[in-house]
Amino acid sequence: MALAIDSSQTTLSNEEILRYSRHLIMPEVTMEGQRKLKAARVLCVGTGGLGSPLALYLTAAGVGTLGLVDFDVVDYTNLQRQVLHSTSDVGRLKLDSAIDKLRAINPFVEIKRFDTFLNSQNALEIIKDFDIVADGTDNFATRYLVNDACVLSGKPNVYASIFRFEGQASIFGAEDGPCYRCLYPEPPPPGLVPSCAEGGVLGVLPGLLGVMQATEVIKLILGVGEPLIGRLVLVDALAMRFRELRVRKNPECPVCGTHPTVTELIDYNQFCGIRGEESEASTSVKIPEIPVEELKRRLDGGEDIFVLDVREPHEYQICNIHGHLIPLGDLPKRVHELDSSREIVVHCKSGARSAKAVDFLRQSGFKRASNLTGGILAWAERIDPSLPKY
């Protein structure tokens, strides 16, 4: 695939020639290729796990204009994998932290910042001025949004995703190539696939996949090699194995098919069932909650309250408040261990899994079950600061 990048008016200074000399002596790059890199405009959606190595290497390679979309702040839990950010950056906007690092690496790169959450109202306007979009997001709603916006805008979407020890990468939305919807026509049911915050991720894995994204971006700009169009690379870091699947363009695809039915951006939260899930919860049995302060007061007062922990055993080892451990996935087959006549307070890390557990318990006849608001993180924050957070 050859991108229409006009480098005819782009020149390299002597300092840039020295900086990029190891590129210039490669016959696949040369001066002309480096001018293409300088003329190129790449949008990185996210400056987290995938966006960190992606932005670092595109900046070092001399991509002339780099757009960064992010709205988040740096958290301690980011530092294990988001190498754009340092300990001293905790609490700062990720864009502030990222831009400081990137400008220190290469002052010749122009950085355009977008302090916003990408959504259906702003995506097309943000994407329109870029040649390539690199998707470093971590949720299905935004992945479908980026895919549809790229197809509607005629921009290639360099994609990657990660979870625990596994990752995948491809290029979607290229001419005659498939899009993300050709591979995944429908999103998974809400809650089926845990987030990295719930399931974890090996810290080096986004480095591996983000570098693959940067490689594909550079190849597209240079017009060299065989890009990952119509190919999905699957990475198993635990076994260090790489597999490749062929992905064909689906002529019936609602976005990139021969008769598309999606011709404008839609409500992607609704498409992924996020609002539907909230609506269902609001119309079913209301899940009662109890603040951590109230639970502490009542336990100290000697009240007979059964504390149920629905996290995983390895999470329990990190920190616990001496609750009875039954992981959420085991709850249906171990529900007989619980006494429906007792008051039960359920907790997890932050409250999401325990809310599902309470909903299940109440539908199973446990009418005195309630959810601990904020989970063990809230307990560590407001009751026992000696507990480690994770």
DAKA-V169346 format. One record per backbone hydrogen bond with DSSP energy under -0.5 kcal/mol. NH is the residue of the N-H (numbers start at 1). CO is the residue of the C=O. Records with the same first field share a line. If there is no record, write none. Layout:
NH=CO / CO
//
This chain:
3=1 / 220
5=3
6=4
7=5
10=7
17=13
18=14
19=15
20=16
21=18
23=20
24=20
25=21
26=23
29=26
30=23 / 26
33=29
34=30
35=31
36=32
37=33
38=34
39=35
40=36
42=65
43=132
44=42 / 67
45=43 / 134
46=44 / 69
52=48
53=49
54=50
55=51
56=52
57=53
58=54
59=55
60=56
61=57
62=58 / 59
63=58
64=37
65=40
66=110
67=42 / 65
68=112
69=44
70=68 / 114
74=92
78=75
79=75 / 76
81=78
82=78
83=81
85=82
89=86
90=87
91=74
92=89
94=72
97=93
98=94
99=95
100=96
101=97
102=98
103=99
104=100
105=101
106=102
109=106
110=64
111=109
112=66 / 110
113=111
114=68
116=70 / 114
118=116
122=119
123=119
126=122
127=123
128=124
129=126
130=127
131=41
132=41
133=156
134=43
135=133 / 158
136=45 / 134
143=139
144=140
145=141
146=142
147=143
148=144
149=145
150=146
151=147
152=148
153=149
154=150 / 151
155=150
156=131
157=172
158=133 / 156
159=157 / 170
160=135
161=168
163=166
164=200
166=163
167=235
168=161
169=233
170=159
171=228
172=157
173=178
174=178
177=174
182=179
183=179
184=180
192=189
194=192
198=195
199=195
200=196
202=164
205=202
206=202
208=204
209=205
210=206
211=207
212=208
213=209
214=210
215=211
216=212
217=213
218=214
219=215
220=216
221=217
222=218
223=219
224=219
227=225
229=227
230=171 / 228
231=228
232=245
233=169 / 231
234=232 / 243
235=167
236=241
237=165 / 235
240=236
241=236
243=234
245=232
247=230
248=246
251=249
253=250
257=253
258=251
259=251
260=257
261=254
262=254
263=261
268=266
271=267
272=268
273=270
274=269
275=269
277=273
278=274
279=275
280=276
281=277
282=278
283=279
284=280
288=286
290=371
295=291
296=292
297=293
298=294
299=295
300=296
301=297
302=299
303=298
305=303
306=343
307=305
308=306 / 345
309=307 / 324
310=308 / 347
315=312
316=312
317=313
318=314 / 315
319=315
324=307
325=323
326=309 / 324
328=310
330=327
331=327 / 328
333=330
334=330 / 331
335=331
337=334
338=335
340=338
342=339
343=304
344=368
345=306
346=344 / 370
347=308
355=351
356=352
357=353
358=354
359=355
360=356
361=357
362=358
363=359
364=360 / 361
365=362
366=361
367=365
369=366
370=344
371=288
372=346
373=290 / 371
375=372
376=348
377=349 / 374
378=374
379=375
380=376
381=377
382=378
383=379
384=379
387=384
//
